Amino acid sequence: MSAASTPGAGRTGHVVVIGGGISGLAAAHRLLEAGARVTVLEASERLGGKLRAGEVEGVPVDLGAEAMLARRPEAVELARAVGLGERLQPPATANASLWTRGELRPLPKGHLMGVPGDLAPLAASGVVSDDGLARIAREQTLPATEVGEDVALGEFIAARLGREVVDRLVEPLLGGVYAGDVYRTSMRASVPTLFELARSDRPLTEGVRELVERAARRQGGPVFMGIDGGIGRLPLAVADAVRAAGGEIRTHTPVRELRRTADGWTVATDSGALTADAVVLAAPAPAAARLLAADSPAASAELATVDYASMALVTMAFRRADVDALARGSGFLVPPVDGHTIKAATFSSRKWGWLWDTDPELFLLRTSIGRFEDDDDLKRDDADLVGLSLADLGEAVGLAARPVAARVDRWDGGLPQYPVGHLDRVARIRAEVAKLPGLGVCGAVYDGVGIPACIASARRAADELLDHIGATLGPGGGGREREWGA
């Protein structure tokens, strides 16, 4: 840590971070590394946002996100920086299935977010009918489809390959990320590699095949990574590192008002007002829209248009002997077109080695329920959601046992939606925010809902504010000048 964070070392830029999810905590960590003074304000009683650690029948489990993309470096780097490097673990198995057309079928290899590059494994899986396979093959004869500056992922793929591949492959895979409607989801925002391929006028299947083969040749490690004890450990470890570096974290502290002043910012809370040289707004879109209404009505209006999907996670513990022979692989996805309640099931004790070893008598699994604008089931009580999950598990894998323990965690407004034009909306928000010196925004609403994307968003906001603080306070006054020894 630089001298700038040491009491008495001279004036240090003070940054208030609004939001104690992984984005806000990552921003605070980055700012403290560079010598800023940081205060994190979190409205709720806990830190971590959609990353949450808990227990079922005494076994530690994730009650929110359970894995992070390892092909992007940001999350793994942060985990190592806060002392979790030795706890990083890849999945023990990544063999997932699709519950579709009346049975569990292997998730076919050789695809990019469900878009096939090789028809042989798709045909062998039985996921798509013979008519559906023939429709995919006809893509070679189709004229190019104009995509413009953006296009709905599902609509474009359906036009090229038919609706069946969208409904039974792309929808369940993308739904696991956004819990959204793939027919309205921006291809440019959600799968940019596919968007660039679409703009090349090449047949999709041909281009995907080359991309998959290229990725296989350069594959240097697992695609996803977990943490022994749960991904929910990550924000807690980052928070510990923030405190150890001199940062202050306040929970139960909702921000009532954010206002620009002549020389910085005023952040009003129920316990008083804070002054800051800069602010990181790492709150969900509705809260960010409210706080920006006075000083940036245009950014506020854009943020107010962001839709969110709600979902529930049902985590259950069974006696291992009752489940072990039925739950194979890491779990299964469920296409909405098949009309079932659950959208996915994860065989957690088989997927994560640390869970398998924690209690030799228990088997933990979880289901997810709810999609964008399909949340009627979420109005049911917890016992009903457990019962609906058990009914679908019985039909899918023959599970007849009752759990020895179960809990339901509801994520109301948990996942922001990325419709066509989302990246243009983000660009407009950032352009308006840039008119307010000393303000940065970050989080899942901007550049991606995955953990690495959120951390990258936080780093971007922090770095921009560090430049501002350095320019405002001058050499020796904090920011990067002191960190770099200027």
N, C-alpha and C positions, 0 to 999 in steps of 0.2 A: 504494500500500500504506500502511496506517495505521501510526502510531507504535508500535502494540502489537506489531508484528512486528519491530521494531528492537531489537537487543540493548541491554540497559540501560534500556529504556523502562518498566520496571515489570513486575509479574507478568502473564503472558499465559496464558490458558487453553490447556492442552495437549490436543489431540485426537489419538487414535490411530485411523487408518482401516485396517481389516482388509480387504484385497482391493484389488488394483491393476488391476481392469478399468475400463471407462469409468465405471461408477457410482462406484466408490471414488475415482477420480481427479477426477471432477466434484465430488464432495463435498469433497475436499481443496482444490480450486480455490476453491470457494465459501467455505470456512472461512478460507482465507488472505486472501481479499478483505476479510473482516470483521475481520481482525487476530488470529486464533487462531494458535497454534503447532501445527504439524501434522507427524505422522510417519505415513507410509504403509507398511504391511507387506504384501508379496506373497509367497505361498508358492513360486511357480514362478520360473523364471529370466527371465521376460519380463513386460512390462506389456501391458495391452490386453484381456485376456479373449478374448471371441469376435471382437474386431476385431484383425486380424493382417495386417500387410503382409509381402510376400515377393517372390520373383522366380521366373519361369519363363523359361529361355533368355535370361537377362539383362534381361527386361522386368519392371518392377515391377507387381505384381498384388495384389489382395485375396485372402487365403486364408481369410477368414471373411466376415462381413457386408460387402456392397459398396455399399449405398445407405442413406440415411436419409430418413425422411419429412420433407418440407420444409413441409408445411401446419401442422405443429406447430413452434413457434419455438425450442425449447430447444437442439436439436443445432446448428442453423445459428448461433444466438447464441454458443454456446460455441466453435464453429469460428472465428468472427470474432474472438472475444475472445483467442484464442491465436495469432492471426496467419495463419489459413488462409483468410481471407475471399476473397482473390483467386484461390484455388485451387478454390473451390466451383464445381461444374459440374453442370448438369442432364444427363440422358441425351441422347445425340445422337438416339436413336430410342426410342420407347416402344411400338412396334407388336409386341405379343406374340401368340403363337398357342397353341392347344391341340392336342396330339397325341392325337386320340381318334377312335374309330370308323374307324380305318384310315388316317387322313391328317391332315396339319396343317390346322387350321381357324382362321380369325381369332377372336381373343377378342372376343366381342360387346360392343358399346358399351352404355351405359345400364344398368349393373348396380351394385349395392352389395355388394361382396365375393361376387359370383357370383349374388346374388339379382336376377332381372331386373325392370326397370321398364318396358321396352318390348320386346314380343315380336317386332317386325319384324326387328331386327338378330340376335336369337337364332335366329329361323327361317332367316334368310339364311345364317347361319354353318354350319348343319348339325350343330351340336354336340348338339342334342337332337332326338329322333325326332318324327315327326308325333304319335304317341301321347303322347309327353312334353309336346309343346306343348299338346295338347288338355287334358292333366291340369292344366297351369298355368292355362289359361283357366277351368277349373272352380272355381278358388278363389273367384271372385265369388259363387258360390252356397253356399259353406260357412258354417256357423255359426262364431262366434268360438271360438278355441282359448285356453284358460286357460294363462297362462304363470307365474303366481305370482311368487315372488321371484327365480326363475331358471329356466332351461330349457336343455336341450341344443340347440345351434344346428341340427345336422343333423336331429335328430328333429322339431323344430318345423317347419323348412322342408319336410321330407318330408311331414309331415301336411298342410301347406297347399298345396304345389306339386308334390309327388311326389318320389320318390327320384332320378329321373333328373337333375334339375337339381342336386341335392345331389352326386351321384356324379361328374358331369362338369363342374361349374362351381364349386360352393362348396368341395368337397373339395380340388381342386388349388390354388385360390387361398389358402384358409386354411392348407393344408398348407405352402405356401411361407413362412408366417409362423411357425407353431408345430411343423411336422412332426408334427402330432397327428391324432387321430381326431375328425373333425368331429361324429360322432354322439355324442360324449361331451363336447365342448368347450362351456364355458359361453358362452351368447350374451350375457349381461349383462357378462361380463368381456372377451370378445374383440371383439364388435361392439356396443357399448352403444347406438349410434344405432338399430340394427335392433331391439334389445331394447325401446327406448322405443316404436318403431313397433308392435311386436307387442302391447304393452300398450294401444295405442290402439283396438284392435278394428277397425282399418281393413284393407281388403285389402292384402296385402303389396306386390303389384305396383303398385297405385295409389300407395301411400305412397313406395315406392322411386323411382318415376318423378318425383314432386314433389321428393324430396331431390336426385336427380341433376340435375334442371333448375335447382334453386336453387343447387347447387354450381357449375354451369357459369356461371351469371350472375355469381357473385362470385369466380370463379377469377382470381387475381391473380399467378400464377407457377406453376412446375413443382410437381408432386406430390412427386417425389423429387429428391434431390440427391446427387451424389457429390463426391469430392475428387480433383483432379489428383494422380496418384501413388497413389491408393487411400484408402478410408475408414480403413484401418489407420494412416494418418498422424495421425488425430485423437488417439488416446490418447497417442501419443508427443509430440505438440505440447502437450497438456495437462500431461503429466509435465514437460516442459521448463519450462512456465510455473510449475508448482508449485515446482520447484527454484529458479527465478529469484526467486520470492517468498519464499524462505527455508525452504520445506518440505523435509523429509527423506524420501527414498524408499529402502526396502530391499527388494531382491528376494532370492530364496533364503531367505526368512524365514517359515516356517510358524509360525502361532500354536498353541501347545500347550494353553494354558488361558487363560480369561478369567474374572476374579473381581471382584465388587463389593467395595469396601473402605469404611471409615467415611467417607472424604473423596474418593472417586473410584473408580478402577479399576486393577487390575493386569493386565498383558498379558504372559504368559509365552511366551518363544521359546527356541530352542536356545542362543542367544547371550546370554541374560539376560532379566530382567524389566523392563518399562517401566511407569511410573506415568502415569496420565492423569486429567484432569478429566472427560473424556468419551470415548466410543468410537463410531465409526461401523462397524457390521458390514455390509460390502458383499460378503459371500461367498455362494456358492451355498447352497441349502437344506441339503444334508447337512453341510457344514462349519459353517454357522450353528447347526444343531441340536446338533451336538457341543459347540460353545463355549457354548451357552446352557443346557446340561443341568443344571449345578449351580445357577445363580441363577434360572433361569426354566424349570423342567421343563415347564410347560404350553405355553409358546411353542416349546420344543424339540420336544415331541411333535407339535405342529401342523406344524412345518417338516419333520419326519421323514416326513410323509405325502405330500410333494410328489413327483410322478413327473417323470422327465426323458426326453426322446427323444434318441437318438444319430443321427448322420448322418456322411456323408463327402462331401467336395468333391473332385472330380477335375478338375484344371486341366491343359489341354493346349495346346501351341503347334504349329500347322501352318504349312506354307508357304502363304502367302495365296492363291497361284494355285490350290491344291488345294481351297480351302474357299469362296472369295469368292462364287462363283456359286450355292452351295448354301445358305449361311447368310443368310437374309433376316430383317429385323426384329431385335428385341432378344433373341429366343429363344422357347422354348415351355415350357408346363407339361404335365404328364402325369397324368391322373386314375388313381388306383390301380386303379379298376375295369377298366382296360384291360390290366392284368397285365404291364406292363413293369418293368424294373429301375430305371431312372432316374425321378426325380420331377420333374425340370426340367432344362433346358439353357439356358445364357446365352451368347449370342454376344457375348462381352465386347468384342472389338475393334470391333464395330459399335455396341454400346450406349454405349460411353464414348469420346468424341472424343479424349481424351488418349492412350488406348491405341492408337487407330487411327494416330496420328501418331508414336508412339514408335519403332516399327520397321516400315518400309514393306514388309518381306518376310514378316512373320509375322502370323498370325491366331490370337488366343487365344480359347478358349471353355472353359466349365466345365459339369460336370454335378453334380447332387446325388443322393445315394443314401441311403435309410434313412428310416423313419418310426417313430412311436411303436408299440412292440410288433411291429415288422416290420423286424427288424435282422439276419436270417439272413445276408443278403449282406455285412454288415459284418464277418462272421467270415472272409471271404475275404482273401487277400493283396492288396497294392496292384496287382500286375500283373493279377490277375483283375478288379479293379474298373475298371481302364482298359479291359480287353477287353470287359467287359459294357457299358460306356459306348459304346465304339466300335460294338458290335453294334446297340445301340438307335439311335445316330446314323445308322448305315447304313440302318436300316429307315425312320427318320423322314424324313431329308433326302437319302438316297443317298450319304452320305459313305463313300468307300472308301479314302481316304488314311490313312497312319499318321502319328501325331504325331512331330515332331522332338524333343519333350521333353514329359514329363508328370510330375505329382506328385499325391499323394493326401494330403489333410489330414483327419484323423479328429477329430470333435468328440463324444467319448464323454460322454453326459449333458449335451449342450449346450443343450437348450431345455426350460425348465420347462413343464409342462402345466397348463392352466387348465380343470379339470373343473367341472361344475355345483357351485355353492357356493363357488367359489374366492374370490370377494370377501368372503364371510362368514369364510372361513378367514383371509384377510389381516387383516380387522378384529379377529379374536380374537388373532392374533399381535401386532398393534400395541397392543392393549389390555393384553396381558401385558407387553410391552416397556415401556410407559408407566409401569409400576409400578417400574421400575428407573431412577432419575434419572441422566441423563447417558449414556443408551444410545439410539442410533438405528439403524434398519435401512433398507437400500435395495438395489435391484437388480432384475433381470429377474423374480424370483419374485413380486414384489408387484403392480405396477401396469401391467405391459405389457412385452413382450420387445423392442420396438423401441428404437432408440438415443435418440430424444427422450424416451420414457417412462422409460428408465433414468436419464437426466439429471434429469428432473423429480423422480423418486424420490430422487435424491441431494440435490437442492436442498432438498426437504422435510425430509429427515433433518438436513442441515446447519443449516438455519434453526431447527429445533426445539432443536438442541444449542447454538446460539449464544444463544438465549434462556436456556437453562439455565446456560451459562457466565457470562453477564452477571449473572444473578440470584445465582449462587453466589459470584462473586468481588467483585461490587459495583462501583460507579462507579470508573473509573480502573484496574480490575484486568483488563481484557481484554474480549473479546466485543464486542457491538454498541455498548455505551456509548462505548468509545474510538473506534470507527469513526465513530459519529455525533457525536463531539465532546462527549459529556456530561461 
